[in-house]
Amino acid sequence: MKKFIVASMALGIVAGVLALDFMWLVSTGALFIGQNYVNTLNAQGIFLFPSLYTGVLGIAGGIIVKFRRPAGGILMIIAACLAMPNLVSMAMLIVAAVFALKQYEPESASQAVMPPPLPQDEWERGNPATKV
């Protein structure tokens, strides 16, 4: 169970950082070489703020998932919905959210051994034939 929480944390934080890197590449215009200035500004407006929100929510979900799994998973799902232009971050956030929201069986329950039943005689069970 702990390894899935750690994986969810790592995936959420890495996806958030990738989304912020994507935002930085968009804001500097590095992704839109060879286009005119107006098209670059339009593309920046479309990609800039969703990538910023994806990065912040992905990192926050990755940190929160250690303490509150459902809240972290929901934050990562919201971030994945905002990360549509950035497919790598979106895929990582969906996997992290699945790890965070999955209900796990406790590890000790599968290995638990039931104690032997206590011996009971007829008197303890309340059989009326043996009562005086």
DSSP file (Angstrom, degrees, kcal/mol; ACC not computed):
  #  RESIDUE AA STRUCTURE BP1 BP2  ACC     N-H-->O    O-->H-N    N-H-->O    O-->H-N    TCO  KAPPA ALPHA  PHI   PSI    X-CA   Y-CA   Z-CA
    1    1 A M     >        0   0    0      0, 0.0     4,-1.5     0, 0.0     3,-0.4   0.000 360.0 360.0 360.0 -40.7    0.0    0.0    0.0
    2    2 A K  H  >  +     0   0    0      1,-0.2     4,-2.3     2,-0.2     5,-0.2   0.852 360.0  58.1 -66.7 -33.5    2.8    2.4    0.9
    3    3 A K  H  > S+     0   0    0      1,-0.2     4,-2.1     2,-0.2    -1,-0.2   0.841 104.9  50.9 -68.0 -30.4    4.5    1.9   -2.5
    4    4 A F  H  > S+     0   0    0     -3,-0.4     4,-2.3     2,-0.2    -1,-0.2   0.855 109.4  50.7 -72.9 -33.8    1.4    3.0   -4.3
    5    5 A I  H  X S+     0   0    0     -4,-1.5     4,-2.5     2,-0.2    -2,-0.2   0.916 111.9  47.2 -66.8 -43.0    1.2    6.2   -2.2
    6    6 A V  H  X S+     0   0    0     -4,-2.3     4,-2.6     2,-0.2    -2,-0.2   0.901 112.6  49.6 -64.9 -40.4    4.9    6.9   -2.9
    7    7 A A  H  X S+     0   0    0     -4,-2.1     4,-2.7     2,-0.2     5,-0.2   0.901 111.0  49.6 -64.6 -40.6    4.3    6.3   -6.6
    8    8 A S  H  X S+     0   0    0     -4,-2.3     4,-2.3     2,-0.2    -2,-0.2   0.910 112.0  48.6 -64.5 -42.1    1.3    8.6   -6.6
    9    9 A M  H  X S+     0   0    0     -4,-2.5     4,-2.4     2,-0.2     5,-0.2   0.948 113.9  45.7 -61.0 -48.6    3.2   11.3   -4.9
   10   10 A A  H  X S+     0   0    0     -4,-2.6     4,-2.6     1,-0.2     5,-0.2   0.919 114.1  47.6 -64.0 -44.9    6.2   11.0   -7.3
   11   11 A L  H  X S+     0   0    0     -4,-2.7     4,-2.4     1,-0.2    -1,-0.2   0.902 112.8  49.3 -64.4 -40.7    4.0   10.9  -10.4
   12   12 A G  H  X S+     0   0    0     -4,-2.3     4,-2.0    -5,-0.2    -2,-0.2   0.922 114.4  43.7 -64.9 -44.3    1.9   13.9   -9.2
   13   13 A I  H  X S+     0   0    0     -4,-2.4     4,-2.2    -5,-0.2    -2,-0.2   0.919 115.6  47.4 -69.1 -43.3    4.9   16.1   -8.4
   14   14 A V  H  X S+     0   0    0     -4,-2.6     4,-2.4    -5,-0.2    -2,-0.2   0.903 112.5  49.7 -65.4 -40.5    6.8   15.1  -11.6
   15   15 A A  H  X S+     0   0    0     -4,-2.4     4,-2.2    -5,-0.2    -1,-0.2   0.889 110.3  51.1 -65.6 -37.9    3.7   15.8  -13.8
   16   16 A G  H  X S+     0   0    0     -4,-2.0     4,-2.1    -5,-0.2    -2,-0.2   0.906 110.7  48.0 -64.2 -41.1    3.2   19.1  -12.1
   17   17 A V  H  X S+     0   0    0     -4,-2.2     4,-2.2     2,-0.2    -2,-0.2   0.894 110.9  51.5 -67.1 -39.0    6.8   20.1  -12.8
   18   18 A L  H  X S+     0   0    0     -4,-2.4     4,-2.4     2,-0.2    -2,-0.2   0.889 108.9  51.2 -63.5 -38.3    6.5   19.0  -16.4
   19   19 A A  H  X S+     0   0    0     -4,-2.2     4,-2.2     2,-0.2    -2,-0.2   0.896 110.0  49.1 -66.0 -39.0    3.4   21.1  -16.8
   20   20 A L  H  X S+     0   0    0     -4,-2.1     4,-2.1     2,-0.2    -2,-0.2   0.865 110.5  51.1 -68.0 -34.6    5.2   24.1  -15.4
   21   21 A D  H  X S+     0   0    0     -4,-2.2     4,-2.4     2,-0.2    -2,-0.2   0.906 109.3  50.5 -65.2 -41.0    8.1   23.5  -17.8
   22   22 A F  H  X S+     0   0    0     -4,-2.4     4,-2.2     1,-0.2    -2,-0.2   0.902 109.4  51.6 -61.6 -41.0    5.6   23.3  -20.6
   23   23 A M  H  X S+     0   0    0     -4,-2.2     4,-2.8     2,-0.2    -2,-0.2   0.906 109.2  50.0 -62.3 -41.5    4.2   26.6  -19.4
   24   24 A W  H  X S+     0   0    0     -4,-2.1     4,-1.8     1,-0.2     6,-0.2   0.909 110.3  49.7 -64.9 -41.1    7.7   28.2  -19.4
   25   25 A L  H  X>S+     0   0    0     -4,-2.4     5,-1.5     1,-0.2     6,-0.9   0.881 113.3  47.1 -64.3 -37.5    8.3   26.9  -23.0
   26   26 A V  H ><5S+     0   0    0     -4,-2.2     3,-0.7     1,-0.2    -2,-0.2   0.920 110.7  51.3 -68.7 -43.5    5.0   28.4  -24.1
   27   27 A S  H 3<5S+     0   0    0     -4,-2.8    -2,-0.2     1,-0.3    -1,-0.2   0.817 111.0  47.4 -68.1 -29.5    5.6   31.7  -22.4
   28   28 A T  H 3<5S-     0   0    0     -4,-1.8    -1,-0.3    -5,-0.2    -2,-0.2   0.603 110.0-122.3 -84.7 -10.6    9.0   32.2  -23.9
   29   29 A G  T X<5S+     0   0    0     -3,-0.7     3,-0.8    -4,-0.6    -3,-0.2   0.628  70.5 133.6  82.1  12.6    7.7   31.3  -27.4
   30   30 A A  T 3 < +     0   0    0     -5,-1.5     3,-0.5    -6,-0.2    -4,-0.2   0.763  69.6  51.4 -69.7 -24.5   10.2   28.4  -27.8
   31   31 A L  T 3  S+     0   0    0     -6,-0.9    -1,-0.2     1,-0.2    -5,-0.1   0.643 105.6  56.0 -85.0 -13.9    7.4   26.0  -29.0
   32   32 A F    X   +     0   0    0     -3,-0.8     3,-1.2    -6,-0.1     2,-0.2  -0.282  69.1 156.0-117.8  46.7    6.1   28.3  -31.7
   33   33 A I  T 3   +     0   0    0     -3,-0.5     3,-0.1     1,-0.2    -3,-0.1  -0.525  65.3  27.3 -73.9 137.3    9.2   29.1  -33.8
   34   34 A G  T 3  S+     0   0    0      1,-0.4     2,-0.3    -2,-0.2    -1,-0.2   0.449  96.6 107.8  92.2   1.2    8.4   30.1  -37.4
   35   35 A Q  S <  S-     0   0    0     -3,-1.2    -1,-0.4     1,-0.1    -3,-0.1  -0.738  74.1-101.6-106.5 159.8    5.0   31.6  -36.7
   36   36 A N     >  -     0   0    0     -2,-0.3     4,-1.7    -3,-0.1     5,-0.1  -0.264  36.4-102.6 -76.8 171.1    4.1   35.2  -36.6
   37   37 A Y  H  > S+     0   0    0      1,-0.2     4,-2.1     2,-0.2     5,-0.2   0.834 116.6  54.2 -65.9 -36.4    3.7   37.2  -33.4
   38   38 A V  H  > S+     0   0    0      1,-0.2     4,-2.1     2,-0.2    -1,-0.2   0.916 109.3  47.4 -67.6 -43.1   -0.1   37.2  -33.4
   39   39 A N  H  > S+     0   0    0      1,-0.2     4,-2.3     2,-0.2    -1,-0.2   0.868 110.4  53.7 -65.4 -35.3   -0.4   33.5  -33.6
   40   40 A T  H  X S+     0   0    0     -4,-1.7     4,-2.3     2,-0.2    -2,-0.2   0.916 108.9  48.2 -65.0 -42.6    2.2   33.1  -30.9
   41   41 A L  H  X S+     0   0    0     -4,-2.1     4,-2.0     2,-0.2    -2,-0.2   0.889 111.2  50.6 -65.6 -38.3    0.2   35.3  -28.6
   42   42 A N  H  X S+     0   0    0     -4,-2.1     4,-1.5     2,-0.2    -2,-0.2   0.916 111.7  47.5 -64.2 -42.4   -3.0   33.4  -29.3
   43   43 A A  H  X S+     0   0    0     -4,-2.3     4,-2.4     1,-0.2     5,-0.3   0.879 109.9  53.4 -66.6 -37.2   -1.3   30.1  -28.6
   44   44 A Q  H  X S+     0   0    0     -4,-2.3     4,-2.6     1,-0.2     5,-0.3   0.905 107.2  51.3 -64.6 -39.8    0.2   31.5  -25.4
   45   45 A G  H  < S+     0   0    0     -4,-2.0     4,-0.5     1,-0.2    -1,-0.2   0.846 113.2  45.5 -64.9 -33.3   -3.2   32.5  -24.2
   46   46 A I  H  < S+     0   0    0     -4,-1.5    -2,-0.2    -5,-0.1    -1,-0.2   0.894 125.8  27.6 -76.6 -40.2   -4.7   29.1  -24.8
   47   47 A F  H  X S+     0   0    0     -4,-2.4     4,-1.4    -5,-0.1    -2,-0.2   0.694 106.0  72.3 -97.3 -21.1   -1.8   27.1  -23.3
   48   48 A L  H  X S+     0   0    0     -4,-2.6     4,-1.8    -5,-0.3    -3,-0.1   0.959 100.6  36.4 -68.2 -55.8   -0.3   29.3  -20.6
   49   49 A F  H  > S+     0   0    0     -4,-0.5     4,-2.7    -5,-0.3     5,-0.2   0.892 115.2  52.3 -73.0 -39.9   -2.9   29.4  -17.8
   50   50 A P  H  > S+     0   0    0      0, 0.0     4,-2.4     0, 0.0    -1,-0.2   0.895 111.6  49.3 -60.5 -35.1   -4.1   25.8  -18.1
   51   51 A S  H  X S+     0   0    0     -4,-1.4     4,-2.3     2,-0.2    -2,-0.2   0.879 110.4  50.4 -69.5 -36.3   -0.5   24.7  -17.8
   52   52 A L  H  X S+     0   0    0     -4,-1.8     4,-2.3     2,-0.2     5,-0.2   0.943 113.5  44.5 -64.1 -47.3    0.0   26.9  -14.8
   53   53 A Y  H  X S+     0   0    0     -4,-2.7     4,-2.7     1,-0.2     5,-0.3   0.885 112.5  52.9 -65.3 -38.4   -3.0   25.5  -13.0
   54   54 A T  H  X S+     0   0    0     -4,-2.4     4,-2.6    -5,-0.2     5,-0.2   0.925 110.4  47.7 -62.1 -44.4   -2.1   22.0  -14.0
   55   55 A G  H  X S+     0   0    0     -4,-2.3     4,-2.2     2,-0.2     5,-0.2   0.928 114.7  44.4 -63.1 -46.1    1.4   22.4  -12.5
   56   56 A V  H  X S+     0   0    0     -4,-2.3     4,-2.4     1,-0.2    -2,-0.2   0.933 117.6  43.9 -66.5 -45.5    0.2   23.9   -9.3
   57   57 A L  H  X S+     0   0    0     -4,-2.7     4,-2.8    -5,-0.2    -2,-0.2   0.870 113.0  52.4 -68.7 -35.6   -2.6   21.4   -8.8
   58   58 A G  H  X S+     0   0    0     -4,-2.6     4,-2.1    -5,-0.3    -1,-0.2   0.922 113.0  43.2 -65.8 -43.5   -0.4   18.5   -9.7
   59   59 A I  H  X S+     0   0    0     -4,-2.2     4,-1.8    -5,-0.2    -2,-0.2   0.919 115.6  49.0 -67.6 -42.6    2.3   19.4   -7.2
   60   60 A A  H  X S+     0   0    0     -4,-2.4     4,-2.8    -5,-0.2    -2,-0.2   0.915 112.2  48.6 -63.3 -42.4   -0.3   20.2   -4.5
   61   61 A G  H  X S+     0   0    0     -4,-2.8     4,-1.9     1,-0.2    -1,-0.2   0.878 109.2  53.3 -64.3 -37.6   -2.1   16.9   -5.2
   62   62 A G  H  < S+     0   0    0     -4,-2.1     4,-0.3    -5,-0.2    -1,-0.2   0.848 114.2  41.8 -65.5 -33.9    1.3   15.0   -5.0
   63   63 A I  H >< S+     0   0    0     -4,-1.8     3,-0.9     1,-0.1     4,-0.4   0.899 115.8  48.1 -78.1 -42.0    2.0   16.5   -1.6
   64   64 A I  H >X S+     0   0    0     -4,-2.8     4,-3.0     1,-0.2     3,-1.4   0.786  94.2  75.2 -70.3 -27.5   -1.5   16.2   -0.2
   65   65 A V  T 3< S+     0   0    0     -4,-1.9    -1,-0.2     1,-0.3    -2,-0.1   0.738  86.7  63.7 -62.3 -21.2   -1.8   12.5   -1.2
   66   66 A K  T <4 S+     0   0    0     -3,-0.9    -1,-0.3    -4,-0.3     3,-0.2   0.867 118.0  24.3 -68.4 -34.4    0.5   11.5    1.6
   67   67 A F  T <4 S+     0   0    0     -3,-1.4     2,-0.4    -4,-0.4    -2,-0.2   0.827 137.4  22.4-100.4 -38.9   -1.9   12.7    4.2
   68   68 A R     X  -     0   0    0     -4,-3.0     4,-2.2     1,-0.1    -1,-0.3  -0.859  63.3-173.1-134.7  97.8   -5.3   12.6    2.5
   69   69 A R  H  > S+     0   0    0     -2,-0.4     4,-2.6     1,-0.2     5,-0.2   0.911  82.6  49.3 -61.6 -47.3   -5.5   10.2   -0.4
   70   70 A P  H  > S+     0   0    0      0, 0.0     4,-2.3     0, 0.0    -1,-0.2   0.915 112.3  48.1 -62.5 -40.5   -9.0   11.1   -1.8
   71   71 A A  H  > S+     0   0    0      1,-0.2     4,-2.2     2,-0.2    -2,-0.2   0.918 113.7  47.2 -64.7 -42.7   -8.3   14.9   -1.7
   72   72 A G  H  X S+     0   0    0     -4,-2.2     4,-2.0    -8,-0.2    -1,-0.2   0.895 111.8  50.9 -64.7 -39.8   -5.0   14.4   -3.5
   73   73 A G  H  X S+     0   0    0     -4,-2.6     4,-1.8    -5,-0.2    -2,-0.2   0.897 110.3  48.7 -64.4 -40.4   -6.5   12.1   -6.1
   74   74 A I  H  X S+     0   0    0     -4,-2.3     4,-2.4     2,-0.2    -2,-0.2   0.906 109.9  52.0 -67.6 -40.7   -9.3   14.6   -6.8
   75   75 A L  H  X S+     0   0    0     -4,-2.2     4,-2.3     1,-0.2    -1,-0.2   0.898 110.2  49.5 -60.2 -39.2   -6.8   17.4   -7.2
   76   76 A M  H  X S+     0   0    0     -4,-2.0     4,-2.1     2,-0.2    -1,-0.2   0.842 108.8  52.0 -71.0 -31.8   -4.9   15.3   -9.7
   77   77 A I  H  X S+     0   0    0     -4,-1.8     4,-1.9     2,-0.2    -2,-0.2   0.923 110.9  47.8 -67.3 -43.3   -8.0   14.5  -11.7
   78   78 A I  H  X S+     0   0    0     -4,-2.4     4,-1.5     1,-0.2    -2,-0.2   0.915 112.4  49.7 -61.8 -42.6   -8.8   18.2  -11.9
   79   79 A A  H  X S+     0   0    0     -4,-2.3     4,-1.0     1,-0.2    -1,-0.2   0.880 108.2  53.2 -64.2 -37.2   -5.3   18.9  -13.0
   80   80 A A  H  < S+     0   0    0     -4,-2.1     3,-0.2     1,-0.2    -1,-0.2   0.865 106.1  53.4 -67.0 -34.8   -5.4   16.1  -15.6
   81   81 A C  H >< S+     0   0    0     -4,-1.9     3,-0.6     1,-0.2    -1,-0.2   0.853 111.1  46.4 -66.6 -33.3   -8.6   17.7  -17.1
   82   82 A L  H 3< S+     0   0    0     -4,-1.5    -1,-0.2     1,-0.2    -2,-0.2   0.680 100.3  70.6 -79.2 -17.3   -6.8   21.0  -17.4
   83   83 A A  T ><  +     0   0    0     -4,-1.0     3,-0.6    -3,-0.2     7,-0.4   0.014  56.5 127.4 -91.9  28.9   -3.7   19.4  -18.9
   84   84 A M  T <  S+     0   0    0     -3,-0.6    -1,-0.2     1,-0.2     3,-0.1   0.877  73.4  48.2 -57.6 -41.5   -5.3   18.5  -22.3
   85   85 A P  T 3  S+     0   0    0      0, 0.0     2,-1.0     0, 0.0    -1,-0.2   0.819 107.4  60.9 -68.5 -24.9   -2.5   20.2  -24.4
   86   86 A N    <>  +     0   0    0     -3,-0.6     4,-2.0     1,-0.2     5,-0.1  -0.782  66.0 177.5-104.5  90.5    0.2   18.5  -22.4
   87   87 A L  H  > S+     0   0    0     -2,-1.0     4,-2.3     1,-0.2     5,-0.2   0.810  75.4  56.2 -68.0 -32.1   -0.5   14.8  -23.0
   88   88 A V  H  > S+     0   0    0      2,-0.2     4,-2.2     1,-0.2    -1,-0.2   0.946 111.2  43.0 -66.5 -47.7    2.5   13.5  -20.9
   89   89 A S  H  > S+     0   0    0      1,-0.2     4,-2.5     2,-0.2    -2,-0.2   0.887 112.8  54.3 -64.3 -37.8    1.4   15.4  -17.8
   90   90 A M  H  X S+     0   0    0     -4,-2.0     4,-2.0    -7,-0.4    -2,-0.2   0.929 109.7  46.0 -62.9 -45.1   -2.2   14.3  -18.3
   91   91 A A  H  X S+     0   0    0     -4,-2.3     4,-2.1     1,-0.2    -1,-0.2   0.908 113.7  49.1 -64.8 -41.8   -1.3   10.6  -18.5
   92   92 A M  H  X S+     0   0    0     -4,-2.2     4,-2.3     1,-0.2    -1,-0.2   0.895 111.2  49.6 -65.8 -39.1    1.0   10.8  -15.5
   93   93 A L  H  X S+     0   0    0     -4,-2.5     4,-2.3     2,-0.2    -1,-0.2   0.865 109.1  51.9 -69.2 -35.4   -1.7   12.6  -13.5
   94   94 A I  H  X S+     0   0    0     -4,-2.0     4,-2.1     2,-0.2    -2,-0.2   0.929 111.6  46.5 -66.2 -43.9   -4.4   10.1  -14.4
   95   95 A V  H  X S+     0   0    0     -4,-2.1     4,-2.3     1,-0.2    -2,-0.2   0.912 113.1  49.9 -63.7 -41.5   -2.2    7.2  -13.3
   96   96 A A  H  X S+     0   0    0     -4,-2.3     4,-2.0     1,-0.2    -1,-0.2   0.890 110.1  50.5 -64.1 -39.0   -1.3    9.0  -10.1
   97   97 A A  H  X S+     0   0    0     -4,-2.3     4,-2.4     2,-0.2    -1,-0.2   0.881 108.8  51.4 -67.3 -37.6   -5.0    9.7   -9.3
   98   98 A V  H  X S+     0   0    0     -4,-2.1     4,-1.5     1,-0.2    -2,-0.2   0.925 111.1  48.2 -64.7 -43.2   -5.8    6.0   -9.9
   99   99 A F  H  < S+     0   0    0     -4,-2.3    -2,-0.2     1,-0.2    -1,-0.2   0.885 114.5  46.8 -61.8 -37.7   -3.1    5.0   -7.4
  100  100 A A  H  < S+     0   0    0     -4,-2.0    -2,-0.2     1,-0.2    -1,-0.2   0.863 116.7  41.3 -74.1 -35.7   -4.3    7.6   -4.9
  101  101 A L  H  < S+     0   0    0     -4,-2.4    -1,-0.2    -5,-0.1    -2,-0.2   0.600  86.7 109.0 -91.4 -11.5   -8.0    6.7   -5.2
  102  102 A K     <  -     0   0    0     -4,-1.5     2,-0.5    -5,-0.2    -4,-0.0  -0.446  69.0-129.1 -68.7 135.6   -7.7    2.9   -5.3
  103  103 A Q        -     0   0    0     -2,-0.2     2,-0.4     1,-0.0    -1,-0.1  -0.749  26.9-156.6 -85.3 125.2   -8.9    1.2   -2.1
  104  104 A Y        -     0   0    0     -2,-0.5     3,-0.0  -103,-0.0    -1,-0.0  -0.796  15.7-123.8-106.0 144.3   -6.3   -1.3   -0.9
  105  105 A E        -     0   0    0     -2,-0.4     5,-0.1     1,-0.1     0, 0.0  -0.696  43.1-102.1 -78.7 134.4   -6.8   -4.3    1.3
  106  106 A P    >>  -     0   0    0      0, 0.0     4,-0.9     0, 0.0     3,-0.6  -0.301  23.6-132.7 -58.8 140.9   -4.6   -4.0    4.4
  107  107 A E  H 3> S+     0   0    0      1,-0.2     4,-0.7     2,-0.2     3,-0.3   0.838 103.5  55.1 -66.1 -33.0   -1.5   -6.1    4.1
  108  108 A S  H 3> S+     0   0    0      1,-0.2     4,-0.5     2,-0.2     3,-0.3   0.763  97.5  64.3 -74.2 -23.7   -1.8   -7.6    7.5
  109  109 A A  H <4 S+     0   0    0     -3,-0.6     3,-0.5     1,-0.2    -1,-0.2   0.848 100.1  51.2 -70.0 -33.0   -5.4   -8.8    6.9
  110  110 A S  H  < S+     0   0    0     -4,-0.9    -1,-0.2    -3,-0.3    -2,-0.2   0.758 116.1  41.4 -75.1 -22.1   -4.3  -11.3    4.2
  111  111 A Q  H  < S+     0   0    0     -4,-0.7    -1,-0.2    -3,-0.3    -2,-0.2   0.391  86.9 121.8-103.6   1.9   -1.6  -12.8    6.5
  112  112 A A     <  -     0   0    0     -4,-0.5     2,-0.5    -3,-0.5    -3,-0.0  -0.403  49.0-151.9 -71.0 141.2   -3.7  -12.8    9.6
  113  113 A V        -     0   0    0     -2,-0.1    -2,-0.1     0, 0.0    -1,-0.0  -0.953  16.7-125.6-113.8 129.7   -4.2  -16.2   11.3
  114  114 A M        -     0   0    0     -2,-0.5     0, 0.0     1,-0.1     0, 0.0  -0.505  28.0-116.6 -73.0 139.1   -7.3  -16.8   13.4
  115  115 A P        -     0   0    0      0, 0.0     3,-0.1     0, 0.0    -1,-0.1  -0.396  39.2 -93.1 -71.0 154.6   -6.7  -18.0   16.9
  116  116 A P        -     0   0    0      0, 0.0     2,-0.0     0, 0.0     0, 0.0  -0.350  49.7 -97.1 -66.8 149.8   -7.9  -21.4   17.8
  117  117 A P        -     0   0    0      0, 0.0     3,-0.0     0, 0.0    -3,-0.0  -0.346  40.1-107.0 -67.7 147.7  -11.4  -21.5   19.4
  118  118 A L        -     0   0    0      1,-0.1     2,-0.2    -3,-0.1     0, 0.0  -0.500  38.7-105.2 -71.9 141.5  -11.6  -21.6   23.1
  119  119 A P        -     0   0    0      0, 0.0     2,-0.4     0, 0.0    -1,-0.1  -0.470  39.5-170.6 -69.3 136.4  -12.7  -25.0   24.5
  120  120 A Q        -     0   0    0     -2,-0.2     2,-0.1    -3,-0.0     0, 0.0  -0.994   6.5-156.4-128.8 132.0  -16.3  -25.0   25.8
  121  121 A D     >  -     0   0    0     -2,-0.4     4,-1.5     1,-0.1     3,-0.2  -0.400  40.2 -91.4 -95.5-178.1  -17.9  -27.8   27.7
  122  122 A E  H  >>S+     0   0    0      1,-0.2     5,-2.0     2,-0.2     4,-0.9   0.841 123.2  56.1 -63.7 -34.7  -21.6  -28.5   28.0
  123  123 A W  H  45S+     0   0    0      1,-0.2     3,-0.4     2,-0.2    -1,-0.2   0.899 106.3  49.6 -67.2 -40.4  -22.1  -26.3   31.0
  124  124 A E  H  45S+     0   0    0      1,-0.2    -1,-0.2    -3,-0.2    -2,-0.2   0.827 109.3  52.0 -69.1 -31.7  -20.6  -23.2   29.4
  125  125 A R  H  <5S-     0   0    0     -4,-1.5    -1,-0.2     2,-0.0    -2,-0.2   0.668 114.3-118.0 -79.4 -14.7  -22.8  -23.6   26.3
  126  126 A G  T  <5 +     0   0    0     -4,-0.9    -3,-0.2    -3,-0.4    -2,-0.1   0.828  44.1 175.1  86.0  32.6  -25.9  -23.8   28.5
  127  127 A N    >>< -     0   0    0     -5,-2.0     3,-1.1     1,-0.2     4,-0.5  -0.618  23.2-150.3 -71.2 120.1  -27.1  -27.3   27.6
  128  128 A P  T 34 S+     0   0    0      0, 0.0     3,-0.3     0, 0.0    -1,-0.2   0.701  88.7  68.6 -69.0 -18.1  -30.1  -28.0   30.0
  129  129 A A  T 34 S+     0   0    0      1,-0.2    -2,-0.0    -7,-0.1    -7,-0.0   0.802 103.2  43.3 -71.2 -26.0  -29.5  -31.7   30.1
  130  130 A T  T <4 S+     0   0    0     -3,-1.1    -1,-0.2    -8,-0.1     2,-0.2   0.551  90.9 102.8 -96.4  -7.8  -26.2  -31.3   32.0
  131  131 A K     <        0   0    0     -4,-0.5    -8,-0.0    -3,-0.3    -9,-0.0  -0.534 360.0 360.0 -77.3 142.0  -27.5  -28.7   34.5
  132  132 A V              0   0    0     -2,-0.2    -1,-0.1     0, 0.0    -3,-0.0   0.405 360.0 360.0 -95.9 360.0  -28.3  -29.8   38.0
